[in-house]
Amino acid sequence: MRLGSAVRHDVAGLVGAFPQWFESDFGFRIGGLPTHQFFKPYALTLDLTRMRILMEPTA
């Protein structure tokens, strides 16, 4: 699974045909959902003002 430059192997996620309201009614297309397992080795910041996800690897 890849999100920007973050790459993880053998992690759970959900991908598929979502209902129309879920896939595109938020102003962007949702094609899949990464799980906590993907984000676990990162410090995650959601910058909602600039609509960015910032991920810093943790030691």
N, C-alpha and C positions, 0 to 999 in steps of 0.2 A: 504494500500500500504506500502511496506517495501523496504528500501534501506539501507542495512547494519543493523545498530542498530536503525536507524530512522524509526519510525512507525507513520503513519497518517491514520485516518479513515474518510470516507465520503469525499474524495477529487477526483477531476476529473483527468483522465489520458487517454491514448490511448494505446490500446493493440490489436493485431490482426495479420493477415497475411500481412506483408509488401512485396513490390516488392523485388525480389532477390538482386538487386543492393543496395537497402536501408538497407536491413536486415543484410547483411554480407560483404559488400565491404569496410568497414572502418577499418578492422582488428579485429573487435569484433562483436558479434551478438547483434542486437537490437531487443528485444522482446516486448518492450513497452516504452512509453515516459511519464514520470511524468510531471505535469504542475506546473506553478508558485505557485499554491495553496499548493502543497506539500512542496515546499522549503521555503515558506514565513516565518515561525517562526525560520529559521536558518540563521546564517551568513555562506555563502557558498564560499568555496575556491576551485578552480580547479587547481590542481598541475599537469600541463601538462608534466613536466619533469619526474616525478615519476608515472604519470598516476593514480592519486588518487583524490578522491573527499573528501574534509574535510567539515564537517558540525558541527557547534557549535550552540546550542540553544541560542536564544536571550531572554532577559528578558522582 
